[in-house]
Amino acid sequence: MQKVYTKVTDQLDFFQGNDPTKLAAEYGTPLYVYNERILRQRCRDLKGLVTYPHFVVDYSAKANSNLAFLEIVKEEGLEVDAMSPGEIHMELLAGFAPKEIFYICNNVSEEEMRFAIEKGVITSVDSLSQLEQYGRLNPGGEVAVRFNPGVGAGHHEKVVTAGKKTKFAVDAEKVDDVKAILKKYNLKLIGINQHIGSLFMDGKAFTQSVASLLEIAKQFDDLQFIDMGGGFGIPYHKEDGEAPLDLEDLGKHLDETLKAFAKETGREITFRIEPGRYISAECSVILSQVHAVKENHGKKFVGCDVGFNVLQRPIMYDSYHGVEIFRASEEKSEKEETVSIVGNICESGDILAKDRTLPEIKEGDTLCVLDAGAYGHAMSSNYNCRLRPAEVLIRENGEVVLIRERDDFADLTRHQISLKK
Ligand code: LLP
């Protein structure tokens, strides 16, 4: 096997002695490959974020809800958030106790809310009308409310979830209305939470938002926890030397803030964060095979099997993912070229990596799409009746195990009802 362009996976020792061209041949492509050592390390990075003693990391399972993945996160001692009954179901299956699950819902039916209440999962509501609904369903119960701290952040406008332009959360000015509904249904507000958006690389907006949230917290006496949300970024431009988030600096600021709050209020509240991407992105790559190389009107296209049914982030948010190149043969790439790497979906927008300058890519090469573990498989689909990819895990000892089978044709028709009975 030849490493044509493999800087990042080499640095990380991602494959731990496994040959990606062989993995691609054995399991077929596209293939999601996870590295357990890196996943566990990311869990530990965040568990050690602050020295403040009452601190819980809830992994945000929407980023990646693979069962084996959740089992590892559980083993690392993290708790989880959930966004739907389906996520609650997966998390219970993975071994999380109901009290280790925090259901942060948005515009849900009575049926969904009741599901969480009946399972004993703490629920956060994010509007006055949903607080009313909660009160009707579970009078006298314990609940959390998601507030908008007024500051948002994120890599794209579609993922900014606080500030003035978002559907999420209750505005800070509505504290009195919240109190009135709590009183009406004899509810106990045991937690408040926020999530300002997804992917910040410096902690300024986050620390600012925490300060606002703490001001809101001072207005409620029964709080047991304050959840500061997720959004911790990872560097997607690693091969260009983009630096990681400075966790040490962020942790130091946060620690000071949390300890000052405890001192000022005399309350030893539990603080939580709920990162998805930081835990899951960097421990996964997608292996893909190049099936065609062509030139259209002077532009070179490399055609592979990672369409946007496999990885939606580039088409959805113009997201960047590094791409590496492995080759089974010894044939050399003599030059660099600027190419667009595209998938096999019938839309012109199906571009995985636009105008990249890389060593010449040849048919049959194995491409390796970096940082694919967050919102990768979780957002994949059967569009064009394509089969969702298999997932394998490189265990800490280097052994490779299958953790999800590729879809088969039966998955495409599983819930369909033919008229030809
Ligand atoms: N908490 C709540 C309430 C959230 O809505 C989210 C993400 C998180 C935590 C975790 O955020 P993270 O730490 O992963 O940034 N599909 C987009 C990201 C959408 C994020 C949705 N909410 C992407 O691929 O970039």
Residues whose N, C-alpha, C, O or C-beta is under 5 A from the ligand:
A	BS01	LLP	S60 A63 I104 V159 H195 G197 S198 L199 G230 G231 F232 E274 P275 G276 R277 Y278 R313 A374 Y375
